[in-house]
């Protein structure tokens, strides 16, 4: 199992480090709110990892792969939410105080948590990815629940480390560029989220 987890960790790290919605939010949260205030967002993303893997273990991923209706429901909710977040960032004025000051107080930890949690939870690609990816590391000759739990723990730990690194990078970058870079960072993250929403809109179950 140790060798299996090591291979899984390497592949998972490559997938997680590639910028996706939760990683972009961690970068933006680190820049606008500071490292400490961005922690609830990381917690939301980690919880979503556990929920997604648990859902796949219970067969939800297989349901989405088999049902065009439910796949479409989850997909279009995800598209709408990503587009909403992207547009908000693109329309941002760029007004910014340095991290850990007033900006951190304007957003509650609950709001930051829910934003990252819902972004991951409404993305059907996550369910399908885990449905195709995880069984390759599951032995049918052993109890499956402990195996899924171990994979979830490893994936969540790597996800947390990667998001922490992106949040640190965002916090450091905004201190270097200060207010002049805030608008461009918001627009870059917003544009990336809109691009991800567009790619999700054209995503098909068989992709």
N, C-alpha and C positions, 0 to 999 in steps of 0.2 A: 504493500500500500504506500510505503514511503516513496518508492521510485515513481509510482503513479502520480502521487501528489506533486512531486518535483516537476514532472513533465507538464502536469496541469498548470502549475504555478507559472512556468515559463510562457506557455501559450496564453494564459489568462493575462499576464502582464503585457504582452504585446497587444492584445485586444483592448485592454483598458487604457493603456498609454496613448493609443490613437484617439485624438480629441473627439468626444461625443458630447451629448447635451449636459450630462451631470458634470463632466470635467470642465466644460466651458463655464458652467455656473460657478464651479469652485474657483476658477480663475477670476471671474468677474466679482464674486463675493469677496475674495481676498483683496482685490484692488479697492473696492468701494467701501467695504465694511471692516477690513482688517482680518487678521488670521483668527483671532479669538471669536469674533462674531460670525465667522463663516463656518465654524464647527457644527452648528445645528444642520446646515445644509449637507455636510459630509455624513452626519448621522442619518439623515433622511435617505441619502443614496445607499448607504450601507444596509439600512433596513429594507430598502427596495430589493437589494441583491438577495437577501434572505427570503423575502416574500416571493420573488420570481422563481428562485430555485425550488422553494417549497411547492409552489404552484405547478412547476414542471414535474416534480416528483409525484404529485397527486394526479397528473394527467391533463392539466389545463393547456399545456403547450400542444399536446396532441389534439385537443379539442379545437384550438385555433387553427391548427394545420388542416383539420378536416372540415371545418365549418366556415364557409365563405361569409356568412352573415356575422358571426361573432368576431371573426377576424376583421371585417370591415368596421364594425362598431368600435373596437379597441383602436384600430388604426386611425380613424377619423377624429376620435377624441384626442389622440396623441398629436395628430397634425394640427388641430385647432389650438391646442395648448402650447405647442412649440412656436407656432406662428404668433400667438398672443405675446409670449415672452420675447420673441425676436423683435416684434414691432415696438414693444415698450422700450427695449434697449436702443433700437435705431432712432426713436423719437426723443431719447433722453437729451436734456440740455447740456449734459456734461458737467453740471454744477456738482462740486465735490469738496468735501472737507477731508482732511487726511484720515486714514483708517483709525478706528477706535474712538473717533470723536462723534460729531452730531450724526453722521451718516449711519453709524451703527445703532444709534438710538431710534432712528426713524423706522426701522424694520424690526419687528419682533423676531425672536428666535423661532417661534412657531411658524411664522410666514416663510422664513428662510428654509426651515425643515420641510415644510409641505411642498414648496416649489420643487426642490430636488427630488423628493419622494414621488411626487405625481408625474414628473417628467419621465422617470424611469418606468413607473408602473403603467403608464398609458402608451408605451411603445411596444407594439406586438413583435417587433424584430427581436426584442429581448427574450420573449417566450420561445420563439422559434429557434433562436440561436442556442439557448440552453437546452432545448429539446433535442437538437441535433448534436450538440457538443458534449453535454454531460454523460450520456449513456456510453460514450467511448471510454470513460474512466470508471464505469461501474461494473463490478463483477457480479454476474448472476449466481455465482456459487456461494455468495456471502449475503448476510442481511443488508438490504439496500439503504435503510434509513440512516445508519451510522455513516455510510459512505457519502450519501448526499449531504449529511451534516458537516462532514469533514471538508468536502468540496466547497460548500457554502462558506465555511469559516475561512478557508484559504482565499477564496475569491474576494470576500468582504475585506479581509486584511489588506490585500494588494490594492483593492479599490481605494481604501482609506489612505494608504500611503501615497498613491498617485495623486489623489485629490489634494492631499496635504501639500505635496510638492507644487502643484499648480496654484494653490491658494497662496503659498509663500512667494511664488514667482510674481503673482498679481500684486501682492502687497509691496514687494520690493520695486516692481516696475513703476507703480503709481507714485511711490515716494521719489523716484528719480525724475519722472516726467511731470508729476504733480497735475495741476488742473488742465494744462494744455493737452495732456494725453488722455484725460478721462473720457472726453467725447469720442475720440477715435477708438478707444478700447471698447466702449459701449457699442459703437457701431460695428466694430469687427465681430464682437461676440453675438450681437443681434443679427448681423448678416449671416453668420455661420449657423445660428439656430434656424433662421428662415430657410437656408439651404438644406438643412437637415429635415425641416418640415416638408420641403418640396420633394426630397428624395423619398421620404416616408409615404407621401401621397401617391407616388408611382410604384411603391413597393408591392410585390405580389407574393402570395404564400409560397409559390414554387421557386422563388428567387434564392 
